[in-house]
Amino acid sequence: MVDQVRKAQTSSASKIRLSHDTMEKQGQHVALDDVDGIEPSVETYTAIMATNRPNPRGSGYIKLYLLAGMIFLCSTMNGFDSSLMGSINALPNYTGYFGLPSDGNASTGIVFAIFQVGQMCGALFIWMTDWYGRTWHIFFGCLGVCIGTIITALSTNLSMFIGGRFVLSFFATCAHTAAPLYLVEISPAAYRGTIAGAYNTFYNVGSILATSSVYACHLHLVDRGDLDWRIPLWLQMVCPGMVCFFIKFFPESPRYLIANDQHEKAREIITKYHTNGDANHPLITLQMKEMLGTVQGTDKATWKDLVDLKVLVETRSSRYRLMLNVAFSWFGQFSGNNIISYYLPLMLSGVGITDTNTKLILNIVYSVIGWVFSVAGARLHDIVGRRKMLMGSTFGMIICLALVAAGAAGKVVYGNSAAATMSIVFIFVFGAVFATGYTPMQPIYPAEVVSNKMRAKAMGTFKLTAGAAGFLNTFVGPIALSSIGYWFYVFFAFWDTLELAFMYFFFVETKGLTLEELDAIFEADNPRKASVQAKELQKRIMGEKGLA
């Protein structure tokens, strides 16, 4: 299988090759001049990293971390909104103002589900990142979120509120889809899982801020009319406002620049952020060769690309990539997680916890747990690998959902309070397990597994799929919970079992591979097996250098 990977690389790269053995004979470091004669490959990259790894605490990396930190606010913005409605829905002043029942109905589902509709519409325009750049798309997205916030915060009826939610979600999708795409493309391969993976962990930061703000406002402003739910709505402007101000001071994606014939700018970015300013580092020319080999020569994006989707399905490799993109996009929204995060207050009522303040506090605790475990998971994805992390988390989620269902059944059928407590405990354990494996990779893995020319459109399919899955379970969720109760958790336990089997047989390992090196992996007869063997090859090379 490794031979298949090498053969695929040879077909698209230089005929000249400086092997790993040759590097060892020349010394511990590979010189810049030598790299011009190297065929880009997994072995070449691994050998360079084994002998000349850039310092991740160097000045260039510090600047990259600061840049990424500002981009993370797009995820904070997304988490703020998602958790905000779950918390606001527990406020009597909110439900009373719009005439919504406290136990949820079809109108409650529409308020939540309209966000997924906006996501699906916004996803249709992600192709524009190939036209005018990643940073402009983030800018316009955050600006639109500010406008949507104004509409929702000033709403006087449910129709206006739903309309504002649609505008907000449409533009939030523009920013939230372009942001991880940007991070995946600008991050070095060795730390892509940590840097780009940390992006989605800030979803939980937004959740903590949202639930905390609702709790504080309800605690102190419950007797001040509708201020306890309107003020948290206004706070939605903070994160997108900051991103709007700073985003155009950031560099563009080097892969976007190369696609638009701005090679020197791309080289400067790689030099600054990947090698701490070392213009003679071999990684610079190696990465430039890899990117030029896959990006250069493609047509510049135009408005006609909106309906030209053949790039997603034109080869067997692209179809396999699209399958993984769509599958994980669905899994990330339809594994039982959205039901718990959106309707946690209703679930708590179902097991006997009815006090509003207690519900809000437990919502905050749930978000804090999710954030802590997702941050740890982001780093673990670069240590353990994507496949093992995702399969391990899915197995843990199956166990948790089964125990939640058992506990809920014990409470409903037998009135057992201890069973109810167990159910609540494993709801929180489920959140921790999901956050560790899924949260860091939700927008990252779908971007990693697609080629450079597919990436913008594939991020559109990612959002469309995630939006469809989210719409289904958030709209159907309250109806299913009220109709079949704990059997709904049983359904997700069986569904997650199917997900686990799919991951084992089809998911490709992307840890420590450049985006261009993955092209060769997907050209193999069995990409999953090829990726696993490529990682074994990397371990062998690192072991020879005493770094395994």
Solvent accessible surface area in square Angstrom, and as a share of the most:
residue,aa,sasa,rsa
1,M,51,0.23
2,V,32,0.18
3,D,99,0.51
4,Q,59,0.26
5,V,6,0.04
6,R,95,0.35
7,K,157,0.67
8,A,18,0.14
9,Q,12,0.05
10,T,54,0.32
11,S,95,0.61
12,S,88,0.57
13,A,31,0.24
14,S,35,0.22
15,K,169,0.71
16,I,115,0.58
17,R,93,0.34
18,L,27,0.13
19,S,35,0.23
20,H,17,0.08
21,D,86,0.44
22,T,45,0.26
23,M,7,0.03
24,E,72,0.32
25,K,174,0.74
26,Q,97,0.43
27,G,31,0.30
28,Q,118,0.53
29,H,113,0.50
30,V,5,0.03
31,A,56,0.43
32,L,45,0.22
33,D,117,0.61
34,D,44,0.23
35,V,0,0.00
36,D,88,0.46
37,G,20,0.20
38,I,0,0.00
39,E,10,0.04
40,P,18,0.11
41,S,1,0.01
42,V,3,0.02
43,E,11,0.05
44,T,2,0.01
45,Y,10,0.04
46,T,5,0.03
47,A,1,0.01
48,I,0,0.00
49,M,9,0.04
50,A,10,0.07
51,T,23,0.13
52,N,36,0.18
53,R,109,0.40
54,P,10,0.06
55,N,82,0.42
56,P,34,0.22
57,R,192,0.70
58,G,12,0.12
59,S,72,0.47
60,G,2,0.02
61,Y,3,0.01
62,I,78,0.40
63,K,97,0.41
64,L,0,0.00
65,Y,80,0.31
66,L,128,0.64
67,L,8,0.04
68,A,1,0.01
69,G,32,0.31
70,M,34,0.15
71,I,0,0.00
72,F,19,0.08
73,L,33,0.16
74,C,0,0.00
75,S,0,0.00
76,T,2,0.01
77,M,10,0.04
78,N,12,0.06
79,G,0,0.00
80,F,13,0.06
81,D,3,0.01
82,S,11,0.07
83,S,20,0.13
84,L,0,0.00
85,M,1,0.00
86,G,2,0.01
87,S,0,0.00
88,I,0,0.00
89,N,19,0.10
90,A,21,0.16
91,L,1,0.00
92,P,79,0.50
93,N,43,0.22
94,Y,1,0.00
95,T,10,0.06
96,G,57,0.55
97,Y,93,0.35
98,F,22,0.09
99,G,65,0.62
100,L,13,0.07
101,P,51,0.32
102,S,92,0.59
103,D,104,0.54
104,G,16,0.16
105,N,61,0.31
106,A,57,0.45
107,S,35,0.23
108,T,2,0.01
109,G,1,0.01
110,I,74,0.38
111,V,2,0.01
112,F,1,0.01
113,A,1,0.01
114,I,30,0.15
115,F,3,0.01
116,Q,7,0.03
117,V,43,0.25
118,G,0,0.00
119,Q,18,0.08
120,M,49,0.22
121,C,43,0.26
122,G,1,0.01
123,A,2,0.01
124,L,92,0.46
125,F,74,0.31
126,I,5,0.03
127,W,16,0.06
128,M,41,0.18
129,T,0,0.00
130,D,38,0.20
131,W,118,0.41
132,Y,59,0.23
133,G,0,0.00
134,R,7,0.02
135,T,1,0.01
136,W,100,0.35
137,H,4,0.02
138,I,0,0.00
139,F,47,0.20
140,F,89,0.37
141,G,0,0.00
142,C,0,0.00
143,L,79,0.39
144,G,3,0.03
145,V,1,0.01
146,C,16,0.10
147,I,89,0.45
148,G,0,0.00
149,T,0,0.00
150,I,71,0.36
151,I,53,0.27
152,T,1,0.01
153,A,1,0.00
154,L,95,0.47
155,S,0,0.00
156,T,93,0.54
157,N,75,0.38
158,L,42,0.21
159,S,86,0.56
160,M,72,0.32
161,F,0,0.00
162,I,34,0.17
163,G,34,0.33
164,G,0,0.00
165,R,3,0.01
166,F,64,0.27
167,V,40,0.23
168,L,4,0.02
169,S,0,0.00
170,F,38,0.16
171,F,62,0.26
172,A,2,0.02
173,T,2,0.01
174,C,9,0.05
175,A,0,0.00
176,H,9,0.04
177,T,1,0.00
178,A,0,0.00
179,A,0,0.00
180,P,0,0.00
181,L,0,0.00
182,Y,0,0.00
183,L,0,0.00
184,V,1,0.00
185,E,1,0.00
186,I,0,0.00
187,S,6,0.04
188,P,9,0.05
189,A,9,0.07
190,A,19,0.15
191,Y,25,0.10
192,R,3,0.01
193,G,0,0.00
194,T,36,0.21
195,I,11,0.06
196,A,0,0.00
197,G,0,0.00
198,A,20,0.16
199,Y,0,0.00
200,N,6,0.03
201,T,0,0.00
202,F,58,0.24
203,Y,56,0.21
204,N,16,0.08
205,V,32,0.19
206,G,0,0.00
207,S,4,0.03
208,I,34,0.17
209,L,88,0.44
210,A,0,0.00
211,T,1,0.01
212,S,40,0.26
213,S,17,0.11
214,V,0,0.00
215,Y,51,0.19
216,A,45,0.35
217,C,14,0.08
218,H,18,0.08
219,L,82,0.41
220,H,138,0.62
221,L,34,0.17
222,V,58,0.33
223,D,132,0.68
224,R,143,0.52
225,G,51,0.49
226,D,37,0.19
227,L,63,0.31
228,D,0,0.00
229,W,0,0.00
230,R,30,0.11
231,I,59,0.30
232,P,0,0.00
233,L,2,0.01
234,W,95,0.33
235,L,72,0.36
236,Q,11,0.05
237,M,58,0.26
238,V,82,0.47
239,C,16,0.10
240,P,0,0.00
241,G,31,0.30
242,M,83,0.37
243,V,0,0.00
244,C,22,0.13
245,F,141,0.59
246,F,77,0.32
247,I,0,0.00
248,K,82,0.35
249,F,154,0.64
250,F,44,0.18
251,P,34,0.21
252,E,28,0.13
253,S,0,0.00
254,P,1,0.01
255,R,16,0.06
256,Y,25,0.10
257,L,9,0.05
258,I,0,0.00
259,A,33,0.25
260,N,28,0.14
261,D,96,0.50
262,Q,61,0.27
263,H,51,0.23
264,E,113,0.51
265,K,114,0.48
266,A,0,0.00
267,R,78,0.28
268,E,109,0.49
269,I,14,0.07
270,I,0,0.00
271,T,20,0.12
272,K,88,0.37
273,Y,13,0.05
274,H,4,0.02
275,T,4,0.03
276,N,41,0.21
277,G,47,0.45
278,D,65,0.34
279,A,65,0.51
280,N,106,0.54
281,H,9,0.04
282,P,2,0.01
283,L,6,0.03
284,I,1,0.00
285,T,13,0.08
286,L,0,0.00
287,Q,15,0.07
288,M,7,0.03
289,K,53,0.23
290,E,9,0.04
291,M,1,0.00
292,L,49,0.24
293,G,54,0.52
294,T,44,0.26
295,V,7,0.04
296,Q,90,0.40
297,G,76,0.73
298,T,54,0.31
299,D,137,0.71
300,K,120,0.51
301,A,16,0.12
302,T,62,0.36
303,W,167,0.58
304,K,124,0.52
305,D,30,0.15
306,L,73,0.36
307,V,126,0.72
308,D,53,0.27
309,L,96,0.48
310,K,126,0.53
311,V,20,0.12
312,L,8,0.04
313,V,71,0.41
314,E,78,0.35
315,T,69,0.40
316,R,110,0.40
317,S,7,0.05
318,S,7,0.04
319,R,120,0.44
320,Y,34,0.13
321,R,8,0.03
322,L,31,0.15
323,M,67,0.30
324,L,0,0.00
325,N,0,0.00
326,V,55,0.32
327,A,14,0.11
328,F,1,0.01
329,S,2,0.01
330,W,65,0.23
331,F,16,0.07
332,G,2,0.02
333,Q,43,0.19
334,F,19,0.08
335,S,0,0.00
336,G,2,0.02
337,N,15,0.08
338,N,13,0.06
339,I,2,0.01
340,I,1,0.00
341,S,42,0.27
342,Y,12,0.05
343,Y,1,0.00
344,L,0,0.00
345,P,9,0.06
346,L,38,0.19
347,M,11,0.05
348,L,0,0.00
349,S,40,0.26
350,G,51,0.49
351,V,20,0.11
352,G,50,0.48
353,I,45,0.23
354,T,98,0.57
355,D,81,0.42
356,T,31,0.18
357,N,47,0.24
358,T,52,0.30
359,K,26,0.11
360,L,0,0.00
361,I,77,0.39
362,L,37,0.18
363,N,10,0.05
364,I,31,0.16
365,V,63,0.36
366,Y,30,0.11
367,S,8,0.05
368,V,59,0.34
369,I,46,0.23
370,G,6,0.05
371,W,88,0.31
372,V,81,0.46
373,F,90,0.38
374,S,0,0.00
375,V,67,0.38
376,A,50,0.39
377,G,0,0.00
378,A,3,0.02
379,R,102,0.37
380,L,64,0.32
381,H,0,0.00
382,D,15,0.08
383,I,96,0.49
384,V,62,0.36
385,G,1,0.01
386,R,1,0.00
387,R,21,0.08
388,K,125,0.53
389,M,19,0.08
390,L,1,0.00
391,M,34,0.15
392,G,43,0.42
393,S,9,0.06
394,T,0,0.00
395,F,118,0.49
396,G,18,0.17
397,M,0,0.00
398,I,26,0.13
399,I,80,0.41
400,C,5,0.03
401,L,1,0.01
402,A,50,0.39
403,L,57,0.28
404,V,0,0.00
405,A,5,0.04
406,A,56,0.43
407,G,0,0.00
408,A,10,0.08
409,A,22,0.17
410,G,11,0.10
411,K,56,0.24
412,V,103,0.59
413,V,87,0.50
414,Y,179,0.68
415,G,50,0.48
416,N,72,0.37
417,S,78,0.50
418,A,74,0.57
419,A,16,0.13
420,A,7,0.05
421,T,83,0.48
422,M,65,0.29
423,S,2,0.01
424,I,21,0.11
425,V,75,0.43
426,F,52,0.22
427,I,3,0.01
428,F,21,0.09
429,V,55,0.32
430,F,0,0.00
431,G,8,0.07
432,A,10,0.08
433,V,34,0.20
434,F,18,0.08
435,A,4,0.03
436,T,27,0.16
437,G,0,0.00
438,Y,0,0.00
439,T,8,0.05
440,P,0,0.00
441,M,0,0.00
442,Q,24,0.11
443,P,1,0.01
444,I,0,0.00
445,Y,1,0.00
446,P,0,0.00
447,A,0,0.00
448,E,1,0.00
449,V,0,0.00
450,V,0,0.00
451,S,16,0.10
452,N,18,0.09
453,K,100,0.42
454,M,3,0.01
455,R,0,0.00
456,A,0,0.00
457,K,26,0.11
458,A,0,0.00
459,M,0,0.00
460,G,3,0.03
461,T,25,0.15
462,F,11,0.05
463,K,8,0.03
464,L,60,0.30
465,T,18,0.10
466,A,5,0.04
467,G,0,0.00
468,A,39,0.30
469,A,0,0.00
470,G,0,0.00
471,F,75,0.31
472,L,75,0.37
473,N,2,0.01
474,T,0,0.00
475,F,61,0.25
476,V,59,0.34
477,G,0,0.00
478,P,11,0.07
479,I,88,0.45
480,A,12,0.09
481,L,31,0.16
482,S,96,0.62
483,S,83,0.53
484,I,85,0.43
485,G,27,0.26
486,Y,43,0.16
487,W,146,0.51
488,F,18,0.07
489,Y,18,0.07
490,V,36,0.21
491,F,92,0.38
492,F,1,0.00
493,A,11,0.09
494,F,144,0.60
495,W,68,0.24
496,D,0,0.00
497,T,65,0.38
498,L,116,0.58
499,E,1,0.01
500,L,42,0.21
501,A,49,0.38
502,F,51,0.21
503,M,1,0.00
504,Y,111,0.42
505,F,119,0.50
506,F,78,0.33
507,F,1,0.00
508,V,0,0.00
509,E,12,0.06
510,T,0,0.00
511,K,42,0.18
512,G,14,0.14
513,L,0,0.00
514,T,5,0.03
515,L,4,0.02
516,E,13,0.06
517,E,5,0.02
518,L,0,0.00
519,D,33,0.17
520,A,6,0.04
521,I,0,0.00
522,F,0,0.00
523,E,95,0.43
524,A,1,0.01
525,D,108,0.56
526,N,52,0.26
527,P,2,0.01
528,R,50,0.18
529,K,86,0.37
530,A,0,0.00
531,S,0,0.00
532,V,49,0.28
533,Q,44,0.20
534,A,3,0.02
535,K,23,0.10
536,E,100,0.45
537,L,16,0.08
538,Q,17,0.07
539,K,121,0.51
540,R,121,0.44
541,I,1,0.00
542,M,31,0.14
543,G,37,0.35
544,E,90,0.40
545,K,42,0.18
546,G,64,0.61
547,L,95,0.47
548,A,104,0.81
